[in-house]
Structure formats: C-alpha cells, structure tokens
Amino acid sequence: MSSDLSWADTPRTRHAMQSNRSGHTLPEIALRHALHARGLRFRKSVPPIASVRTRADIVFSRLRVAVFLDGCFWHGCRDHYTAPATNAEYWSAKVERNRDRDERITSALELAGWKVIRVWEHEPTPLAADRIADSLLPQT
C-alpha cells in the first residue's frame, strides 16, 4: 500500500497502530477478573448469536447478556476522544463508522432478545463489574 493511500502518515505510525490489540486488552482482563471474583462465569470473545456478525467481549449465554468494552479512541467516547491532528478526516470518519456499527449491533442483539451492556474503558473496573453483576439479577 503506498503512503498516499494509507491511513498512516508514516511507517512508524502504521506499525504502532497495527500493534494495537483488538481483544484481550488490559481493561478487558481487569473486568473479567473483577467479574470472576464476584462469582460470575461467562464466555469471552464469542458471537452472542450467529445472525449478528460480531464478537462480544463477555457473554452470559443462558442469561442472554452481551458485554462490550469500548475503547475511548476507537469508539469515540464523548468525554475522552480527541481526533488526531494528522489525517483527522480519515480518523473522524473511521470513528463515526465504528459508532454506527456499535448502534446497529446493539439494536440487532436487543431485537433478538439480548441485553447489551456497553462499558467504556475509562469506567472504573469495580463500578463496571458491579453494574454488570446488578444487571444479571432477576428484575422484580
């Protein structure tokens, strides 16, 4: 891919961005540990249902709950996202596509009877784990 067609402005930037992990990040691992410490058992990085092409970070299959841990940069956190100064047009469009995809996935799963919980990476892990655990309790 030539540099004028790439989303990266330098080979160094391209290498750094390609090194980003798509899953099993430190915030995900911390959240899974916190949930496990609360006695919760779940599946990780699996598709909740076959008809929706996505993998949830944490899935409670029997309860039909899918948890997504969204990174502030990649998912455009309204509080923490700042567009890069370089190649800003590309990145703003990329983040907007990610937000649109997140909304479509959430809607499709909810339509199929699933509860979707979205956690921002900046959310304190104990609070996020409590919020997830509370959502698993039977509604009275």
HELIX and SHEET records of a PDB file:
HELIX    1   1 PRO A   11  GLN A   18  1                                   8    
HELIX    2   2 LEU A   26  ALA A   37  1                                  12    
HELIX    3   3 ALA A   88  LEU A  111  1                                  24    
HELIX    4   4 THR A  125  LEU A  136  1                                  12    
SHEET    1   A 4 ARG A  43  VAL A  46  0                                        
SHEET    2   A 4 ALA A  56  PHE A  60 -1                                        
SHEET    3   A 4 VAL A  65  ASP A  70 -1                                        
SHEET    4   A 4 LYS A 115  TRP A 120  1                                        
END                                                                             
